[in-house]
Amino acid sequence: MTRTSRGILPFWAPLAATWLMMAAEGPFLAAVIARLAGAEFNLAAYGVAYAFALLAEAPVIMMMSASTALAENVESFRTLRRFAYALMGLTTGALLLLLVPPVYRFVMEGLVDLPVEVARLTYVGLWILLPWPAAIGYRRFYQGLLIREGRTRLVAYGTVVRLLTMATTGLVLYHAGVLPGACVGAAALSAGVVFEAIASRLMAQPVVARLGPPADSHDTLTYRRIAQFYYPLALTSLIGLVLQPMLTFFMGRAPSPVESLAVFPVVHALSFIFRALGLSYQEVVIARVGRRFEHFAQVSRFALGLGIAASLGLALIAATPFAAVWFETLSGLTEELARFAILPAMILIPLPALSVLQSLQRGLLVTARRTGPVTWATALEITVVAVAFPVLTASFGWTGVVSAATAFILGRLSAVVFLARPAARAVRLARGSAETGQRADGGPASVLA
């Protein structure tokens, strides 16, 4: 199979379409919520509920990379599936713990310091989002199998199911007018991911049926091997997804808190549309770079062009008169809130390119089975954001959403710089292993061939 840019494009395009369709959820639901009563409080509550739902899904979000890399035979599939089910139960339990009233009040009213009305709406929204983490883990596990088999179009078809279910649910509840906007958004999200999970399982059935036995006894996947591989990835997701709740916490204490909390999900959704192009690239690197990185030049060239195009796309909206059309006409913000959103959107213009580069680096390290640096880079990113936000607010008096966008860029840049050296080392080791018959992590090359 060719690994030129033309060969990578048809493999990547369905995955990119998948992420783009998911990225469309945010602007669509924000636009629905903005047109319902109490838009400012409901947008804020929806953003907070979504942030904590993302945090709950953190331990399972890397199941796609895990099944792409590790589900090589029927035994490894079954072992990894049991591992995934255990994680799904833990994540759902963690979200339930947050919803215990004393715990919830301590976190949301004590630590995050949400306004009472926002906290009340967020609580109901989180109950509606309870199926979210398990559904995400389930569908990402089976999507990884599809990616491993090169059937990326089926991944996109599953997302079409998700998007149609989400949109239908959102519009029906919008016209019914019986739920607050934050609850409409949460219900639409939950319905979408549950139906996508079911569709992914059905589409992956032929792939599962074709899985054969291990090639030899040394090829057996154990829970210890899974834990060694997956723990850094799960920790990376957990640390990374702390970012949005952390920014919510900071914005609640910065200048213009309600306005910042209201526009942040809208700005975040816009940037996510273009960051999604990069997020979709990590699995492409894992599946297509080659076990000895023989196709590194091709995947890195494709990443360069993709990163430039993604940031230019965001710039064409955020830095032009089309910004007003996006935020007011399409997203439904008031003129005042739309003006509030433009500057942070412009600050985030470099973020899509940085996300592509980070996906390339992570994909190389996951392929090399060297996931530790990924965790350290994410920890560094969060640390930089945590330090930069209060410094920027205190030094310049910036509003919460402007400080959040700037801190976000500084954090992502620091992570990319940190990963440059271990990613380059992984490439050197993998290419060297091709000459000695060893894979990049020191094991026999035949295991990964």
GUKERO-928482 format. One record per atom (N, C-alpha, C): residue in three letters; x, y, z. Coordinates in pm, whole numbers, plus 50000, padded with zeros to 5 digits. Layout:
<rs>
ALAXYZ/...
</rs>
This chain:
<rs>
MET500854988050000/MET500005000050000/MET500885012550000/THR500625021849911/THR501445033849902/THR501325042550025/ARG502445048950063/ARG502445057850178/ARG502755072250134/THR502655074950003/THR502825088649957/THR501665096850009/SER501745110149988/SER500655118850033/SER499335114649971/ARG499395110649845/ARG498155106149780/ARG497635093249844/GLY498555084849892/GLY498125072649958/GLY497625074950098/ILE498215084650168/ILE497795087750304/ILE496435094650304/LEU496215103050203/LEU494995111150199/LEU493705102950209/PRO493515092450128/PRO492245085050139/PRO492105077450271/PHE493225074150335/PHE493155067550465/PHE492785077650574/TRP493385089750566/TRP493165099950668/TRP491815106850653/ALA491365108950529/ALA490185117250505/ALA488945112550582/PRO488615099550585/PRO487435095650665/PRO487605098350814/LEU488835096650866/LEU489065099751007/LEU488925114751032/ALA489445122750939/ALA489285137250952/ALA487815141050946/ALA487085134750855/ALA485645137550845/ALA484945133850975/THR485395122951036/THR484815118851165/THR485005129751270/TRP486235134651282/TRP486515145051381/TRP485805157951346/LEU485735161151217/LEU485045173451177/LEU483555172851210/MET482965161151189/MET481545159651223/MET481345161051374/MET482275155351452/MET482185157051596/MET482395171651635/ALA483305178251563/ALA483545192451590/ALA482315200851560/ALA481505196351466/ALA480285203851432/ALA479265203551544/GLU479385193851634/GLU478435192851745/GLU478435205451830/GLY479655210151862/GLY479765221751951/GLY479065234151898/PRO479425238751777/PRO478745250551723/PRO477245248551707/PHE476835236651664/PHE475405234151644/PHE474645235251776/LEU475135228351879/LEU474425228452007/LEU474525242152074/ALA475655248852059/ALA475765262452113/ALA474755271652048/ALA474555269851917/ALA473585278151846/ALA472155275151893/VAL471875262451920/VAL470555258751972/VAL470335264852110/ILE471315263152198/ILE471195268152335/ILE471075283452336/ALA471835289952248/ALA471815304652243/ALA470455310152203/ARG469625301952141/ARG468295306452096/ARG467185302652193/LEU467555296552305/LEU466575293252407/LEU466645303252522/ALA465675302652610/ALA465615312152721/ALA466825310552813/GLY467265321652871/GLY468395321352965/GLY469675316852899/ALA469945321852779/ALA471065316952699/ALA472405318152771/GLU472645329352837/GLU473955331652897/GLU474255321153004/PHE473305318853095/PHE473525309053202/PHE473565294853146/ASN472725291953048/ASN472685278452993/ASN473925275252911/LEU474445284952836/LEU475695282752765/LEU476835280052863/ALA476865287752971/ALA477895285653072/ALA477775271853135/ALA476545267853171/ALA476325254753234/ALA476655243353139/TYR476275244853013/TYR476605234552914/TYR478115233052900/GLY478835244252896/GLY480285243752885/GLY480915236853005/VAL480425239653124/VAL480975233353245/VAL480645218353247/ALA479405214653217/ALA479015200553215/ALA479825192753112/TYR480005198652996/TYR480795192152891/TYR482245190352934/ALA482795200553001/ALA484185199653048/ALA484365188053145/PHE483435186353238/PHE483565175553335/PHE483245161953273/ALA482375161553173/ALA482135149053101/ALA483405144753027/LEU484105154352968/LEU485385151252903/LEU486385145953002/LEU486415151953120/LEU487335147253224/LEU487005132853264/ALA485725129553274/ALA485315115953311/ALA485715105753205/GLU485735109853078/GLU486075100452972/GLU487575098652954/ALA488385106553024/ALA489825106553002/ALA490465092753005/PRO490155084053103/PRO490835071053105/PRO490535061952986/VAL489435064352915/VAL489075055252805/VAL489325061152668/ILE489675073652660/ILE489715080252529/ILE490835074852440/MET491875069052499/MET492975063552419/MET492745048952379/MET491535043752403/MET491275029952363/MET491375028152212/MET491125038652136/MET491275037551991/MET492725034651954/SER493655042152013/SER495075039751986/SER495495025952036/ALA494955021852151/ALA495335008952208/ALA494864997452120/SER493614997652075/SER493134986651992/SER493764986951853/THR494074998951802/THR494784999851674/THR496154993251683/ALA496844995451796/ALA498214990551810/ALA498304976251864/LEU497354972051949/LEU497544959652025/LEU496614948151987/ALA495464950551929/ALA494494939751901/ALA494904932151776/GLU495954924051790/GLU496554917351674/GLU495944903751646/ASN495274897751744/ASN494694884451728/ASN493504883151822/VAL492824871851817/VAL491584870351893/VAL491844870552043/GLU492954865052088/GLU493254865052231/GLU493564878952282/SER494364886452207/SER494684900152249/SER493434908852245/PHE492544906152148/PHE491284913552141/PHE490454911152266/ARG490304898752308/ARG489494895852425/ARG490094901452552/THR491394900552565/THR492054906052685/THR491904921152690/LEU492124927552577/LEU492004942052572/LEU490564946452594/ARG489604938652545/ARG488194941952565/ARG487814941552713/ARG488284931252784/ARG488014930552928/ARG488634942453001/PHE489824946152960/PHE490494957853016/PHE489664970452991/ALA489134971652869/ALA488334983352833/ALA487054984052914/TYR486394972652931/TYR485154972453009/TYR485394976853153/ALA486504972453210/ALA486814976553348/ALA487004991653357/LEU487674997453258/LEU487875012053257/LEU486555019453242/MET485675013953158/MET484365020353140/MET483585020753271/GLY483635009853346/GLY482955009653474/GLY483535019653572/LEU484855020753574/LEU485505030153665/LEU485155044653631/THR485135047953503/THR484855061753463/THR483415065553494/THR482505056253470/THR481105058953504/THR480945060653654/GLY481635052453731/GLY481575053853877/GLY482125067053925/ALA483185071853861/ALA483765084753900/ALA482785096153875/LEU482065095553762/LEU481085106053734/LEU479915105353833/LEU479525093253870/LEU478475091653970/LEU478905097454105/LEU480165095554140/LEU480675100954266/LEU480585116154267/LEU480915122454153/LEU480815137054145/LEU479385141754167/LEU478405133654126/LEU477005137654133/LEU476375135354271/VAL477115129354364/VAL476625128654503/VAL476525143054554/PRO475345147354600/PRO475125161654630/PRO476215168454714/PRO476665162654827/PRO477715169754903/PRO479005171354823/VAL479365160954747/VAL480575161754665/VAL480405172454557/TYR479235172354494/TYR478985181954387/TYR479045196354439/ARG478415198754552/ARG478445212354607/ARG479865216654642/PHE480645207454697/PHE482025210654732/PHE482835214454609/VAL482665206654500/VAL483455208954378/VAL482975221354304/MET481665221754274/MET481155232054185/MET480935245554254/GLU480425245154376/GLU480165257754444/GLU481335262054531/GLY482075252154584/GLY483205255554668/GLY484485258054589/LEU484925247954509/LEU486185249254436/LEU486045257654309/VAL485075254154225/VAL484915261354097/VAL484235274854118/ASP483425275854223/ASP482745288454257/ASP481795292954146/LEU480985283454098/LEU480015286853994/LEU478875294954055/PRO478295304053978/PRO477055310454021/PRO475985299854047/VAL475095302354140/VAL474125292254184/VAL473305286954067/GLU472825295653980/GLU471995291353868/GLU472785282653770/VAL474035286253745/VAL474875278153656/VAL475125264453718/ALA475405264053849/ALA475655251353917/ALA474425242253911/ARG473235248153927/ARG472005240153923/ARG471805233953785/LEU471965241753681/LEU471795236653545/LEU472865226353510/THR474085228653557/THR475165219353530/THR474885205653592/TYR474315205453711/TYR474035192953781/TYR473085184153699/VAL472015189953649/VAL471075182153568/VAL471735177653439/GLY472525186453379/GLY473215182853255/GLY474165171153273/LEU474855170553387/LEU475785159553412/LEU475065146253432/TRP473895146453494/TRP473105134153506/TRP472735129053367/ILE472365138053279/ILE471985133953143/ILE473195128453068/LEU474395133453101/LEU475615129053035/LEU476225116653099/LEU475555110453194/LEU476105098753263/LEU476525087453169/PRO475785084453059/PRO476235073652969/PRO477475077352887/TRP477865089752887/TRP478905094852798/TRP480225087152806/PRO480875085852924/PRO482215079652925/PRO482215065152878/ALA481245057052921/ALA481215043052878/ALA480975041952728/ALA480065050052675/ALA479785049652531/ALA481005053852450/ILE481745063752498/ILE482955068252429/ILE483995057052427/GLY484235050752542/GLY485225040052548/GLY484845028252460/TYR483575024652459/TYR483105013252380/TYR483285015752231/ARG482865027452186/ARG482965029852041/ARG484405032051997/ARG485255038052081/ARG486655040052041/ARG487405026752036/PHE487065017452123/PHE487675004152119/PHE487404997551984/TYR486154997551942/TYR485814990851815/TYR486254999051694/GLN486295012051706/GLN486805020051596/GLN488285017351572/GLY489035014751679/GLY490445011251663/GLY490624998651580/LEU489734988951599/LEU489794976651518/LEU489564979851370/LEU488604988651344/LEU488324992351205/LEU489514999651142/ILE490145008451220/ILE491315015651168/ILE492455005951141/ARG492654996451230/ARG493714986551212/ARG493544978951082/GLU492304976451044/GLU492014969250920/GLU491944978450799/GLY492194991350818/GLY492145000850707/GLY490755005050667/ARG489755002050750/ARG488355004850714/ARG487915017950780/THR488635028550747/THR488375041450810/THR487045047550766/ARG486565043650650/ARG485265048950606/ARG484145044750701/LEU484255032850756/LEU483225028150848/LEU483225036350977/VAL484405041051016/VAL484485049851133/VAL483685062551105/ALA483845067850984/ALA483105079950946/ALA481605077350940/TYR481205065550892/TYR479785062350888/TYR479175062151028/GLY479935056851123/GLY479455056851261/GLY479235070851314/THR480125079851275/THR479985093651320/THR478795100551253/VAL478475096551131/VAL477265101651067/VAL476035097851150/VAL476025085351199/VAL474925080951288/VAL474875089851411/ARG476045092351470/ARG476105100851589/ARG475575114751560/LEU476025120551450/LEU475655134351420/LEU474155135551391/LEU473615126051316/LEU472185126451285/LEU471345124751412/THR471775115651499/THR471045113551624/THR471125125851712/MET472315131651722/MET472505143651803/MET471635155151751/ALA471685157551620/ALA470935168651563/ALA469435166651578/THR468985154451553/THR467545151651566/THR467075153751709/THR467835148351805/THR467485149951946/THR467465164651985/GLY468505172051945/GLY468585186151979/GLY467425194251923/LEU467105191851796/LEU466035199551732/LEU464665196051789/VAL464435183151817/VAL463145179051875/VAL462965185552012/LEU463985185052095/LEU463895191052228/LEU463815206252222/TYR464475212152123/TYR464395226752105/TYR462965230952074/HIS462345224051983/HIS460975227751945/HIS459965223852053/ALA460285213452131/ALA459375209752241/ALA459365220552348/GLY460515226752371/GLY460595237852466/GLY460325234052610/VAL460625221452647/VAL460325217152784/VAL461555216452873/LEU462745217152813/LEU463985216152891/LEU464815228752876/PRO465605232152978/PRO466555243252964/PRO467605239952858/GLY468235250152805/GLY469195248152697/GLY470335238852732/ALA470875239852854/ALA471985231252893/ALA471575216552890/CYS470355213652927/CYS469855199852928/CYS469595194952785/VAL469145203852699/VAL468965200252559/VAL470305196152498/GLY471345204152523/GLY472665200852471/GLY473195187752525/ALA473035185352656/ALA473525172952716/ALA472775160852663/ALA471465161852646/ALA470675150652596/ALA471055147252452/ALA471285157452372/ALA471675155152233/ALA473035148152226/LEU473985152452309/LEU475305146052310/LEU475205131552353/SER474475128752460/SER474365115052510/SER473725105852407/ALA472645110252347/ALA471985101952247/ALA472915098952130/GLY473665108952087/GLY474565107151973/GLY475635096751999/VAL476315097552114/VAL477415088152139/VAL476925073952165/VAL475755072452225/VAL475215059052248/VAL474905052252116/PHE474265059252024/PHE473945053151895/PHE475195050751811/GLU476195059451823/GLU477445057251751/GLU478155044851804/ALA478125042751936/ALA478755031051995/ALA478115018151942/ILE476785018151934/ILE476085006351882/ILE476455003951735/ALA476485014651656/ALA476825013351514/ALA478255008351496/SER479195013251578/SER480585009051567/SER480734994151597/ARG480014989451697/ARG480084975251732/ARG479554966651617/LEU478464970651557/LEU477904962751448/LEU478834962651326/MET479434974051295/MET480314974751178/MET481614967351200/ALA482054966151326/ALA483314959351355/ALA483164944251363/GLN481944939151362/GLN481724924751379/GLN482494916351277/PRO482494919851147/PRO483274911651052/PRO484764911751081/VAL485284922951129/VAL486714923751165/VAL487004914451282/VAL486144914751384/VAL486324905951500/VAL486264891351457/ALA485354888051368/ALA485194874151324/ALA486434868951251/ARG487204877851188/ARG488394873651112/ARG489644872551197/LEU489604876951321/LEU490794876351405/LEU491194861851430/GLY492464859051411/GLY492964845551430/GLY493664843751563/PRO494194831851588/PRO494914829251713/PRO496274836051712/PRO496934837051828/PRO498294842751832/PRO499244834451746/ALA500234841351687/ALA501204834251602/ALA502054824651683/ASP502364828151807/ASP503114819351896/ASP502844823452040/SER503354815852133/SER503084818152275/SER503664831352323/HIS504694836252258/HIS505314848852298/HIS504504860952252/ASP503484858352170/ASP502684869252115/ASP501414871752196/THR501314865552314/THR500124867052398/THR500144880452469/LEU499034887352462/LEU498914900452528/LEU498424898252671/THR499184903052768/THR498814901652909/THR498334915052962/TYR497644914453077/TYR497194926853139/TYR498384935553179/ARG499464929253216/ARG500654936953253/ARG501184944753134/ARG501234938253018/ARG501694945252897/ARG500734956552860/ILE499434953952873/ILE498454964452842/ILE498654976252936/ALA498804973353066/ALA498954984053164/ALA500204992153137/GLN501314985453105/GLN502554992653076/GLN502415001652954/PHE501674996852855/PHE501465004752734/PHE500435015752756/TYR499335012152826/TYR498185021152830/TYR498255031452942/TYR498885028053052/TYR498895037253166/TYR499405051153129/PRO500545052453060/PRO500965066053023/PRO499975073152932/LEU499305065652843/LEU498335071952754/LEU497115076552832/ALA496645068052924/ALA495475071953004/ALA495805083953093/LEU496995083753150/LEU497405094953233/LEU497525107653150/THR497995105953026/THR498085117452935/THR496705123352911/SER495725114752882/SER494365119552859/SER493795126152983/LEU494015119853098/LEU493495125253223/LEU494065139053251/ILE495375140153236/ILE496025153053259/ILE495545163253156/GLY495485158853029/GLY495085168152924/GLY493655173052937/LEU492755163952978/LEU491365167952989/LEU491065175453117/VAL492035176153207/VAL491895184953323/VAL491895199553277/LEU492445201853157/LEU492645215453110/LEU491355223453106/GLN490295217853047/GLN489065225653034/GLN488385228453168/PRO488265218353259/PRO487745221853392/PRO488635231853466/MET489945230653447/MET490845240053514/MET490635254253462/LEU490485255653331/LEU490235268853276/LEU488875274153321/THR487915265053333/THR486605269153387/THR486765274653529/PHE487565267853610/PHE487835272253746/PHE488475286253745/PHE489465288253661/PHE490155301153655/PHE489225312153605/MET488465309153498/MET487605319453441/MET486515323853537/GLY486095314653625/GLY485095318353724/GLY485585328753823/ARG486925330353831/ARG487515339753925/ARG488195351553857/ALA488175351753725/ALA488825362453648/ALA487805373353615/PRO488255384553559/PRO487315395053517/PRO486295389853416/SER485075394853423/SER483965390953334/SER483735375853334/PRO483455369853450/PRO483365355153457/PRO482205349153377/VAL480995354953389/VAL479865348953319/VAL480045350153168/GLU480495361753121/GLU480725363552977/GLU481795353952926/SER482865352253003/SER483935343152962/SER483435328852956/LEU482685324553058/LEU482155310953059/LEU481145308852947/ALA480425319352909/ALA479425318152802/ALA480065316752665/VAL481115324552637/VAL481705324352502/VAL482775313652488/PHE483335308752599/PHE484425299052588/PHE484025286552510/PRO482855280352537/PRO482505268552458/PRO482305271552309/VAL481895283652278/VAL481715287452137/VAL483065289052068/VAL483995296152135/VAL485335297852080/VAL486045284452072/HIS485915276552177/HIS486545263352180/HIS486005254652066/ALA484715255152042/ALA484115247151935/ALA484635251451798/LEU484805264451777/LEU485345269251649/LEU486765264251629/SER487625265651729/SER489005261051714/SER489065245951699/PHE488135238951763/PHE488145224451757/PHE487865219351616/ILE487095226751539/ILE486835222751400/ILE488145221051325/PHE489075230251346/PHE490345229751274/PHE491385221351347/ARG491305220651479/ARG492195211651553/ARG491855197151524/ALA490585194551491/ALA490155180851463/ALA490935174751347/LEU491365182951253/LEU492165177851142/LEU493465171851192/GLY494015177651299/GLY495245172351356/GLY494995160851451/LEU493945161551529/LEU493635150751622/LEU493395137651548/SER492855138451429/SER492585126451351/SER493865120151296/TYR495005127251306/TYR496215122551239/TYR497015112751324/GLN496795112251454/GLN497585103351539/GLN497415088851499/GLU496175084351478/GLU495955070451438/GLU496475067751297/VAL496495077951212/VAL497075076351078/VAL498565073251090/VAL499255080651176/VAL500685078251196/VAL500925064151249/ILE500135060051349/ILE500315046751407/ILE500125035851302/ALA499115037451219/ALA498775027051121/ALA499635027450995/ARG500225039050964/ARG500845040450833/ARG502335043850833/VAL502925047250947/VAL504345050950945/VAL505245038750926/GLY504745026850956/GLY505555014750948/GLY506195011651082/ARG506334998951114/ARG506854995151245/ARG508304999251263/ARG509035000751155/ARG510415005651163/ARG510535019751106/PHE509395026651100/PHE509335040651057/PHE509865042550915/GLU509665032450832/GLU510165033550695/GLU509405043750612/HIS508225048050659/HIS507445057950586/HIS507355071250661/PHE508335073650747/PHE508345085850827/PHE508365098350740/ALA509155098650635/ALA509275110550550/ALA507925114350491/GLN507175104450447/GLN505885107250384/GLN504855112350485/VAL504775105950602/VAL503765110350698/VAL504115123950758/SER505405127050769/SER505785140150823/SER505545151250722/ARG505765148450594/ARG505475158550491/ARG503985161550486/PHE503185151150494/PHE501735153150495/PHE501325161350617/ALA501935158650732/ALA501625166150854/ALA501955180950839/LEU503055184050773/LEU503435198050753/LEU502375205650675/GLY501965199950562/GLY500935206650482/GLY499615207550555/LEU499275197050628/LEU498015196850701/LEU497985207550810/GLY499095209050883/GLY499155218950990/GLY498995233150938/ILE499685236250829/ILE499575249650771/ILE498145252350725/ALA497555242650657/ALA496195244550606/ALA495185246250720/ALA495365238850829/ALA494415239550940/ALA494445253151007/SER495625258451033/SER495705271651097/SER495235282651004/LEU495525281350875/LEU495015291250780/LEU493495291150776/GLY492905279450787/GLY491445278650787/GLY490845286050905/LEU491425284351025/LEU490935291551142/LEU491135306651125/ALA492265310551067/ALA492555324751048/ALA491535331250954/LEU491085323750853/LEU490135329250757/LEU488795332750822/ILE488495326550936/ILE487275330051009/ILE487575340051119/ALA488555336951204/ALA488785344951325/ALA489335358751295/ALA490125360151190/ALA490815372751163/ALA490225380451046/THR488995377451009/THR488335384350898/THR486945388550941/PRO486265396650859/PRO484885400550893/PRO483935388850907/PHE484335377050859/PHE483465365450873/PHE483295361351019/ALA484175366351108/ALA484055363051251/ALA482695367351305/ALA482245379251265/ALA480945384051312/ALA479815375151261/VAL479935370651137/VAL478925361551081/VAL478905348451159/TRP480095343251190/TRP480175330651261/TRP479555331651400/PHE479985341651476/PHE479585342451616/PHE478155347551633/GLU477715356951550/GLU476375362351567/GLU475325354551489/THR475545353051358/THR474525346851274/THR474455331751293/LEU475625325251290/LEU475645310651299/LEU475575305551442/SER476325311851533/SER476375307151671/SER475285313251758/GLY474655324051712/GLY473535329751784/GLY473915338251904/LEU475185342451914/LEU475575351152024/LEU475035365152002/THR474845372352111/THR474495386452099/THR475695394052043/GLU475455406051996/GLU476555413951940/GLU477655416252043/GLU477245418452168/GLU478235420852274/GLU479085408452300/LEU478435396752311/LEU479185384452334/LEU480045380752212/ALA479565383852093/ALA480345381051973/ALA481645389051972/ARG481565401752008/ARG482785409952018/ARG483725404252123/PHE483155398952230/PHE483925393152338/PHE484705380752290/ALA484175373852189/ALA484755361052144/ALA485835362652038/ILE485875373951968/ILE486775375051853/ILE488245374551892/LEU488655382051993/LEU490075382352031/LEU490595368652073/PRO489925361352164/PRO490455348052196/PRO490485338652076/ALA489555339951984/ALA489585331551864/ALA490825334651780/MET491195347251770/MET492395350951695/MET493665345851763/ILE493665346251894/ILE494845341451968/ILE495075326551941/LEU493995319151920/LEU494095304651902/LEU494465300451760/ILE494755309651670/ILE495055306251530/ILE496205296151517/PRO497305297351593/PRO498385287351578/PRO498035273551630/LEU496975272151708/LEU496685259651777/LEU496475247751683/PRO495745248951572/PRO495575237251484/PRO496905231751431/ALA497835240651392/ALA499135235851343/ALA499905228751453/LEU499865234251574/LEU500545227751686/LEU499905214251718/SER498595213051700/SER497915200351726/SER498325189651625/VAL498495193451499/VAL498965183951399/VAL500365178851435/LEU501245188151469/LEU502615184351505/LEU502625175251627/GLN501785178451725/GLN501715170051845/GLN501185156051813/SER500215155051724/SER499695141951684/SER500765133651613/LEU501555140151530/LEU502665133151464/LEU503645127751568/GLN504025136351663/GLN504985132051765/GLN504415120651850/ARG503175122051892/ARG502555111551974/ARG502425098551896/GLY502025099351770/GLY501885087351689/GLY503205079851675/LEU504285087251657/LEU505615081051648/LEU505975073951778/LEU505715080551890/LEU506085074752019/LEU505205062752055/VAL503915063352021/VAL503035051852047/VAL503485039951962/THR503815042351836/THR504285031651749/THR505565025251803/ALA506425033551859/ALA507685028651917/ALA507505022752056/ARG506255022652108/ARG505955017752243/ARG506705025752349/ARG506895038752324/ARG507565047552420/ARG506595058652458/THR505595055052539/THR504505064352568/THR504785073352688/GLY505835070552763/GLY506145078652880/GLY506325093552851/PRO507125097152749/PRO507305111452720/PRO506015118752687/VAL505015111452631/VAL503735117652600/VAL503075122752728/THR503165114752833/THR502595118752961/THR503305130853019/TRP504635130453016/TRP505395141753070/TRP505135154652994/ALA504975153552862/ALA504695165452782/ALA503345171352817/THR502355162752838/THR501025167552874/THR501045173953012/ALA501795167953106/ALA501925173853240/ALA502565187653231/LEU503565188953145/LEU504205201953126/LEU503225212053068/GLU502415207752972/GLU501425216652911/GLU500455222053015/ILE499945213153099/ILE498995217353201/ILE499655226653303/THR500895223553338/THR501615232153433/THR501795246153379/VAL502175247053252/VAL502375260253190/VAL501055267953188/VAL499955261253154/VAL498655267953152/VAL498285272553293/ALA498495263853391/ALA498125267153529/ALA498915279053582/VAL500165280453539/VAL500985291853583/VAL500675304253500/ALA500525302353368/ALA500365313953279/ALA499045321253301/PHE497955313753324/PHE496645320253335/PHE496625330653447/PRO496915327153571/PRO496855337353676/PRO497875348553658/VAL499035345253600/VAL500045355653576/VAL499525365753474/LEU498925360853366/LEU498405369853263/LEU497255378453318/THR496385372253394/THR495255379653450/THR495715390253548/ALA496655386453636/ALA497135395853736/ALA497975406953675/SER498775403453573/SER499705413353515/SER499015423053421/PHE498065418153343/PHE497455426453239/PHE495975429253261/GLY495365422753359/GLY493945424853383/GLY493055419753273/TRP493545409753198/TRP492755404453087/TRP491525396953137/THR490515396453052/THR489335388453085/THR489715373653087/GLY488865365553151/GLY489185351453166/GLY489385344253035/VAL488545346752935/VAL488625339252811/VAL489865343052731/VAL490315355552739/VAL491545359652669/VAL492765353352735/SER492795353552868/SER493895347052940/SER493905332052912/ALA492715326052904/ALA492625311652879/ALA493195308152741/ALA492845315752640/ALA493325312952505/ALA494845314452497/THR495375324952559/THR496825327252555/THR497565316352630/ALA497065312652748/ALA497695302052826/ALA497645288752751/PHE496555286352681/PHE496385274252602/PHE497485273052497/ILE497745283952425/ILE498785284052322/ILE500165281652383/LEU500465288552493/LEU501775287052557/LEU501975272652606/GLY500925266752661/GLY501045253052709/GLY501275243052596/ARG500505244252488/ARG500655235052376/ARG502035236452311/LEU502525248652299/LEU503845250952242/LEU504925244352327/SER504815245452458/SER505815239252545/SER505805224052531/ALA504625218052515/ALA504545203552500/ALA505185198952370/VAL504935206252262/VAL505505202652132/VAL507035203552136/VAL507555214052198/VAL509005215452209/VAL509585203952292/PHE508895200252399/PHE509385189452485/PHE509445176152410/LEU508435173452326/LEU508355160552256/LEU509305159552138/ALA509895170552095/ALA510735170451976/ALA511895160551991/ARG512555160852105/ARG513725152252123/ARG513365137452134/PRO512425133352221/PRO512095118952226/PRO511505113652096/ALA510745121852023/ALA510205117151895/ALA511325114851794/ALA512285124151789/ALA513425122451698/ALA514245110151736/ARG514385107851866/ARG515125096051912/ARG514405083151875/ALA513085083251885/ALA512305071451847/ALA512505068151699/VAL512565078451616/VAL512785076351473/VAL514155070151450/ARG515175075551516/ARG516535070251499/ARG516615055651543/LEU516025052451659/LEU516085038851710/LEU515325029151621/ALA514165033551573/ALA513365024751488/ALA514085021751358/ARG514705031651300/ARG515435029451175/ARG516665020851199/GLY517295022751316/GLY518425014251348/GLY518024999851371/SER516824997851429/SER516354984251457/SER516094976351329/ALA515794983451221/ALA515534976651095/ALA516784969251046/GLU517954974151086/GLU519204967951043/GLU519624956551135/THR519124956451261/THR519534946351357/THR518474935751382/GLY517274937651322/GLY516194927951344/GLY515474929651474/GLN515614941251537/GLN514944944151662/GLN513964955551641/ARG512854955251715/ARG511914966151707/ARG512374977351799/ALA511674988851792/ALA512145000951859/ALA512194999552010/ASP511364990952071/ASP511364989752215/ASP512244978352264/GLY513024972552171/GLY513984962452211/GLY513524948152192/GLY512264945852157/GLY511754932252137/GLY512024927451997/PRO511734914751970/PRO511934909351835/PRO511104916951732/ALA511714919651618/ALA511004927351516/ALA509804919751463/SER509834906551465/SER508744898751407/SER507434900751483/VAL507494904451610/VAL506284906451688/VAL505434917751632/LEU506114927851578/LEU505394939551528/LEU505324939951376/ALA505884930551311/ALA505904931051166/ALA504524929251109/
</rs>
